[in-house]
Amino acid sequence: MPENNPAPATGSPAAGGTGQNSLQEDKNQRYWFHILLQNTPSARHLHASRLANKAWQQGDRACIVCDTAQQAEEVDELLWNLTPDAFIPHSIVTAPDTPCTDPVGVLLCPPAMEDWDTVIILSENLPEHANRFRRLALIAHNDPAALNQARSHYRQLRALGIEARVYDQRKR
């Protein structure tokens, strides 16, 4: 990038973004669906953990939004043990008014836009104002119910004017 036109880096390309200022990003390039070849929730949790780690390694504050304590605990365990030589600083957050000081959060509550650069959705519900997050990644495992939920999320984003990029591992 030329020195006379610097753009502040405000995040990472972790979930597929460019790392440029969010005002310069095409809004449709900030939303991704990852459809996994595997058909288990555990594969989905592992993929979410890897995306959160990548986002954190590239300078983002990342959160994984879960529906249940059991789901959050599985993601928590994966983040503790994702790589044998690394530590991913993270916390489980159970209430929206509880601040998370770690760069990675496992949320059992809706994410606040101002707190997170990359939001990874494992939840059955899209967060309110999903179109206002800087980056949003949704992950579905290759299971009919999970794929149906992904289709619903996709339709909701389209209704907000967003054409999310789809990364379908089943087509490799």
Buried (B, 14 or more C-beta within 10 A) or exposed (E): EEEEEEEEEBBBBBBBBBBBBBEEBEEEBBBBBBBBEBEEBEBBBBBBBBBBBBBBBBBBBBBBBBEEEEBBEBBBEBBEEBEEEEEBEBBBBEEEEEEBEBBBBBBBBBBBBEBBBBBBBBBEBBBEEBBEBBBBBBBBBBBEEBBEBBEEBBEBBEEBEBEBBBBEBEEE
